[in-house]
Amino acid sequence: MNPLRTLCVLACLVAATLASPNNGNQQQQRRSNSLNNYEDPSNWVSPNQIEQLPMLKDVTLRRLEEMTVDEGGSMLSKLYHLSQFNRVFKPDYVPEASKIKGYIVGPRGQKTEFNLNTFVQTVKRQPNFGDDEVTIFIQGLPQTWGQVNKANRKLVQAYEQRYNLQPYPGQNDSDEQKSSSEEQQQQRRKQNQEQDDTTTGDLVVIKLGDQIEDFEQFATLNVERIGEIIGDRLVQLTNEVNVPQEIIHLIGQGPAAHVAGIAGRQYTRLTGHKLRRITGLDASKLFAEPDNKLSGLARGDADFVDAIHTSAYGMGTQERLADVDFYPNGPSEGVPGAENVVEASLRATRYFAESVRPGNERNFPAVAASSYKEYKQNNGYGKRAYMGIATSYDIRGDYMLQVNSKAPFGRNTPAQTQSGYHSVHEAWRQQQQQQQDKKNLA
């Protein structure tokens, strides 16, 4: 009998498993990376609760959006804990690489499309690709859903502005500009052409989320296999297009955060080198993992790994995953202003997008804290950090901050021009060089 389709028959199994001390030890070990102050034994699922759980195929984004944050978080928590009993959920959903679409954003915002099989061949046809930063955004939820589309669009637009690929919003919208003369229009075209020659990075979007049609596919996605496929493509990118790993930044959303981590791991396995940075945007719970193997995003998958948790007890995970983990308003089902767990999960994408826009790099100041209570009592410790694009590569641990319920979400707004992404990378590069020089002298 397929356990994905009839959860209620597992009541006896769960009851027996709860009585097993060995399973309890195993589960405790798996949960040891979580924030201890937020562990709640009531999350464990009783046989009676299992009977009330829906089948995975009946769990949809629409259903989650119709629930309150607390209701959605509670249901997902129970499904997750059920999935851990004897690994009843298997990572058996692997979308074909040829069906995973993506696009490269061009100098004027135009999109050059590809599928994962033809990614490297498409890159080869792009002039000057990899001359500066390369950011690869792996989407983890379907764009057909309005909230997902909006959040992803915000991130893409932010990078278009950051890499000087498009004008700022409203720059060409005034009445004066709309009624400008032919001479003014020619001048703008000249400026756009000059802008094309000064782009400071390349943006690639991989639309993995569009291959996730329902929650069953979300929960059983084989992040290991998809991550390995993308990792293989990144190796090709280095070997065939001469794009060095030092300029590659992977960003993964939801389940794609784990895909990004594994892609980085695969790259290191095949080349002996690490990608510069991987960012997880509300990395999802791993409902299905390979037997006898811990999977997903983890520190060490790149030279620097950071994670933003906005739905830790909802669609996301509360587990420490990265060199630095940010918990806006502390670990919870959601964040201020989010009406459901889907919206809460996507806030990580919105926050990061806000930080990417030029001048907003330090909109999200955070401090180290072991619990939200400690943070609220101003007992945070250590240096201040900035969540988002300008996160310093030398910080470690759990960081907390407060955010606004509506955009702009950062508490540091209005923003001032800051050193931002490229300066952070340059400082990191210089630090790496200094360390290498010391080794050579020794």
Secondary structure, DSSP 8 states (H G I E B T S, - for coil): --TTT-GGGGHHHHHHHHT-HHHHHHHHHHTTTS-GGG--GGGS--HHHHHHS--GGG--HHHHHHS-HHHHHHHHHHHHHHHHGGG-S---B---GGG-EEEEE-TTS-EEEEEGGGHHHHHHTSTTTTSSEEEEEE--S-TTSHHHHHHHHHHHHHHHHHTTSS--TTTT-SHHHHT--HHHHHHHHHHHHHHHTT--EEEEEE-GGGG--SHHHHHHB-HHHHHHHHHHHHHHHHHHH---GGGEEEEEETHHHHHHHHHHHHHHHHHS---SEEEEES-B--SS--TT---S--TTSSSEEEEE-S-TTTTB--S--SSEEEEETSSSS--TT--SHHHHHHHHHHHHHHHHSTT-TTS-EEEE-SSHHHHHTT--EEEEEE-STT--TT--EEEEE-B-SSSS-BTT-S-----HHHHHHHHHHHHHHHHHHHHHH-
